[in-house]
Amino acid sequence: MPSPVPRLPDAETVKGAAAGASPRTLGRTPDFRGLRSLLDDGLLTDIKLVLRGSGGDGAPADGRGAEEEIPAHKAVLAGVSDVLRAQFAGGFGDASTSVWRPEVGSALAWRWTLRWIYGHEDTLPASLLVEVLLLADHFQIESLSAGILAWPMEDIAEEVVFHILSAWACPEVLGGLARRCVPLVVHSAELWLAMWDSAPQNVALFVRFVPVLCEMDRLRLLCGYVERRGSQAKESPNAVVFPDCLLSAVGWEAFPVDILEAASRDDLVLLAELAGLQLRSSQALRDTMFRAIARRCQALELQLQGLRRPSQHFSRKERVDMYLLPLGGDSLRAPLQLPHGSAPSSTIAGAAGLFARLVGLGLSITVQLSSVHSRTPRDKARLFDVADRAFTAAAGAAAAAWHLTIAGGVAATSSASGAGTGAAAGGVGISNASTPAHLVVGMQPPPLPPPMTFGTEDQSAEDAPWIEVFSKDCEIRPVAIGLRHGWYDSHYCRSFVLEACHSAPSQLGLSAALVGPAAATAVVSLSACGADGDDCLGLGAPAAALAAAAHGGGSTSSEEVRWTTLLSRTDHALSSAGEVFSVDAGADGACFDRFRVRMTGPNSVGSWHLMVNWFDVYGHFRAKASYFTGDGCRVEATL
């Protein structure tokens, strides 16, 4: 749309300028009727645009269909486009021609663009928005490009993305459009179906702005697309190569630096193992790896300095805000373990697990208990809060107010502010004045506040209590599980098992699951490496599992699933400080989305209360297909 036109000056302004006042601009004329009539009536034209049938959605003219001629004026076209100025006024062959056949653009898009150039204020249909933007960018009509990019896109985002997937070119200007629109409509099943059949450069633009939990999920999507494209072309699996145009869609800085460094030297063995596809050496691949190494170094440097990556000018969610882990890694190591029997106010360093991080992103997590104790909080998501906010905050305040210093046989107390407390303890008054240590008799620190209580009612050996957590959007290959006692200094759970299962058969690959069970014909075997590069996770699965995985699956009753025992403990009391248990080898690298702790014996007082106020999982993770097609992936526009 044309930019707003300044109002004409009023009579007083003109009179003042004529009387010798400072000159004032009159602005440009708001009346385009003269130009419009020249176009509409075909007056004084000196060139004809010959537009032919298009291949659809703005593809380059292919010679099919009836030609359409639109008369125009070289001077007008050259006035709005630097490219057309050079073409018609330079030394090119088109300078003297009276007929011009544009190589790109459909008749509909050109007709609207010409009318805009001549001053018509027609509404731009959503079906033409992408193609008109491409024409404006291709011919450097900057005011038209800026006007389109400034439009609100929320109501037409899905249609815009459909046209991005079929656009005849993918310049960077479409990246700004995709950044705004793709996150809004990525849950659309119709868009995913269109994506699998789109050209690689269009797919790169789409997948680049799909919100993912980790960059391995993005790479897995692209690899699934490449394999599916190769199978449709009946290519040998060994002949399927990852195209260079897809490289820009992945945030490679999320992957181990040894893989990036090797790829920058044309050693593609590790990168091919990571992708599960062949890659060919090219300058584009080397440049991509060098940039990824630089971004990874910059991000790690900022982390060491305690800073955040610059937010630039974005005021809403950027794709990095959807990462579960920093840099987009897919592996969360078990935290540092405190010695068994640490003070209850202590917490495990850096212990926020995967479920806590999923809750932090607002993703769907379900907590179920075999029965609910009356002291269990209504907000069940507090089960993942390793810091136990209310408990540790109050404990810290009490500790700050009660600081006992014994030096040279003298005891003194001070509050966090340095002033004397003057409190009484054990019948002896304490002040900030020095007091012989032997006089401080029976002095005890103030009691710590009670912990968050969380757990079940008293059950029985025949109806053993359990607590279960379920992730709708993510599946995990566990390496460790954290637990913490959830009651006062009693009722410690001493015998228990940790179990896991999958609500639906594990996914073969996101590509097949997202196009539906009918497309489950190939096997994709990928490797997901953590950001620290310590190990890799094979993510292959039988093709027969896809049909159920495509429907997402939900939590089912325990009678309908087979639980896998991850670890079992007998006569091992849970700690009030929290403890992280390494998973036994019995899981065999499988992925799960349901985890539960189940009592196998009475607690420390002989009852069957299962009291646990922290339960979380560590390990490798990946998104399920339901994450992309459900509400999990739906976020704000990024601009």
Buried (B, 14 or more C-beta within 10 A) or exposed (E): BBEEEEEBBEEEEEEBBEEEEEEEEEEEEEEBEEBBEBBEEEEEBEBBBBBBBBBEBBBBBEEEEEEBEBBBBBEBBBEBBEEBBBBBEEEEEBEEBEEBEBEBBBBBBBBBBBBBBBBBEEEBEBBBBBBBBBBBBBBBBEEBBEBBBEBEBEEBBBBBBBBBBBBBBBEEBBBBBBBBBBBBBBBBEEBBEBBBBBBBBBBBBBBBBBBBBBBBBBBBBBBBBBBBBBBEEEEEEEEBBBBBBBBBBBBBBBBBBEBBBBBBEEEBEBBBBBBBBBBEEEEBBBEBBBBBBEBBEEBBEBEEEEEEBEEEEEEEBBBBBBBBBBBBBBBBBBBEBBEEEBEBBBBBEEBBBBBBBBBEBEBBBEBBBBBBBEEBEEEBBBBBBBBBEBBBEBBEEBBEBBBBEEEEEEBBBBBEEEEEBEBEBEEEEBEBEEBEBEEBEEBEEEEBBBBBBBBBBBBEEEEBBBBBBBBBBBBBBBBBBBBBBBBEEEBBBBBBBBBBBBBBBBBBBBBBBBBBBEBBEBBBEBBBBBBEBEEBBEBBBEBEBBBBBBBBBBBEEBEEBEBBBBBBBEEBBBBBBBBBBBBEEEBEEBBBBBBBBBBBBBBBEEBBBBBBBBBBBBBBBBBBBBBBBBBBBBBBBBB
